[in-house]
Amino acid sequence: MTGNMKEKWNKEVLDGVINDMVDVVEKSKDEVYYITEEARSEYERLTKELAEIREKVASYIEENDSLEREVSVSRKQLSYVSQRFDKYSEDEIRNVYERTHDLQTQLVVIREEERSLRVKRNDIERRLISLEETVERATGILNKTTVILTYLNDEIKQVNTLIKDAEDKRAFSLKIIEAQEEERKKISRELHDGPTQMLANILLRSEIVHRTLDKKSITEAKSELKDVQEMIRQSINEIRHIIYDLRPMALDDLGLIPTLKKYIETSREFHQVDINFSPVGSFERLPAKYEVAFFRLIQESVQNAIKHAEPQLIEVLLQMTDYEVIIVVKDDGIGFVKEQSKLKSFGLMGMRERVEMLGGSFKISSERGEGTHVLMKIPLSYD
């Protein structure tokens, strides 16, 4: 299994694990929600039933009080007639007795029903307390589950972003290595084809000058020496060009603004593109890390515009305040669709990396046929 296939497989496995976790949490959330709703519905039903029972208990209490009074009266009548057999007939005494018995029976039944209702009422009240606690706990779990689900979904995005960033950075690192090797080859070829060949020619011509002095006139020797001097001058210019590409010496000697002006002027003449450079603010010498970074960022932006945008005009703004430097590079070129070139432009990625290393922000906006706008803000720290 190749490295890329292994990384892809690992990413798919990780995505699968996280998605399974999300599915489990979502199902758990649905179950907790169902339990909560069931408990809430049961709570509402029992609340209504409890209200009805309380009304019945109150009604039974009133009826019980009324019957107790009737029983008391009836018993007194029964006692009264029982002591006066001579005044009341057996039927009258039996009627009073039966009425008293019926009232006592009704009183017992009502008291039993009241007691049963009280037991049921107490049971419902305990169940309501339990259901209320269940709903409260379930609601808390539901809220926590929602938070966890939101967190997991955010984590999936972050993990995917981290994986994507790691893949991008890995590809970017490989590109840097390739670029370094290519740059070494380029410098090697330039040194071999330019200064090295020139130095070999100078060595050969110096031998010719030496022989000329021995065998011919001084005038001819001077002519040869002029040619040798011109070759030395060309070699020096080529070496300076190579050194400038590696790191402009003027950056150390003159500072950022003069070096940028020289670079813009050279690029304008060489590429035949109108380039405007506008420095704004009081530009004192900055620490070397800033001057090198700002020069490279502008250089890369301008080169990208020239190479890819086919512009007629490139505008470069460099604004310095006491606490930050703002770099804006705009062109009127063909533009591009950002999503399509996001991973393809390692130049842009390298610029973003450099800006972020300095604690700054990098923003690029572009549309087909509308040109490109690059905005970089880098805070200044003199620690």
Secondary structure, DSSP 8 states (H G I E B T S, - for coil): --HHHHHHHHHHHHHHHHHHHHHHHHHHHHHHHHHHHHHHHHHHHHHHHHHHHHHHHHHHHHHHHHHHHHHHHHHHHHHHHHT-TTTS-HHHHHHHHHHHHHHHHHHHHHHHHHHHHHHHHHHHHHHHHHHHHHHHHHHHHHHHHHHHHHHHHHHHHHHHHHHHHHHHHHHHHHHHHHHHHHHHHHHHHHHIIIIIHHHHHHHHHHHHHHHHHHHS-HHHHHHHHHHHHHHHHHHHHHHHHHHHHH--HHHHHT-HHHHHHHHHHHHHHHHT-EEEEEEES------HHHHHHHHHHHHHHHHHIIIII--SEEEEEEEE-SSEEEEEEEE-S----HHHHTTT-HHHHHHHHHHHHTT-EEEEEE-TTS-EEEEEEEE----
